[in-house]
């Protein structure tokens, strides 16, 4: 389960939604272990992974069924470090994040070679204007080489097309 910001070390509703979705999925699919993943931001008194673990334990999850990853500082690190905690890099995993973050997270799991299914609870509508922009920028950043190469190819084809059409239509 991927982290999200805390206020005064407390799990906020957005993150609680992720955790509840993870608990539901655990019951539905019979997962033996839950990994809460999130480091400690500069304005956070505890790592997100620890706060998430504590929240799950307050919901009845026993300590032996949840492990906290607390070293990550971004989504790629969340995934990488959590996979390392699981031991078997080829095991199938279920990643829980927010619905707006599912697509980018799925792209990252693929890039990292993970066998993963990514799910998320619904996100309230008023988050969407800001998070869609943030996720779009995140995808551009995560796939920067591809987007730069595609841009160069499009520009090159456009320039060649204009140059070729100019030479064909020149009077002569």
Phi, psi and omega in degrees: 000125184277141183283172174208167186304151176246157169237122183054036178076006183258143176289127179271166183305321179300314180289322177300324177297319177298315183294319177295321177296321177296318177297317178298315180295323178299315179293322182290318186255354177073033178298138181276334186222138175251135176245122175262130190233121176172131179278194183251115176288162181300330182262013183248130181286340179222155175296146179302319180302320179292316180298321179293316178301314180298320178299313180297320179294327176291342178265007175103000178285132180282149184304330181284354181256001182221136178231141182257131170259123188235010184260348188283154178232000177203175185297317180299318178292322175308310184292313183297309183291325178294318179298320178298323179293331181285341177091298183271107182293345181263358181291149176282139180230155174249120181256131180246127177216193176275155185303321180292342185258356185299312185299309181295322178296319178297319176299319180292321179297321178295316179299325180276359179074025181273145170269096188222150170241130185247129180228166176197153175286163176299146177254138180298146190301325187286350173282334192300317181305316182281321184285331178296317177297314181298317180293321177300313178297321178298318178294317177302315180294314182295330182248033189303314181302315180299313183292323176294314180298316179298319178298317179297317180297316180298316179295316180298315179297320179297314180297314179296321179297315179295315181297317181292318181291330178292320181287330180283328184264002180291136179293146180181000000 
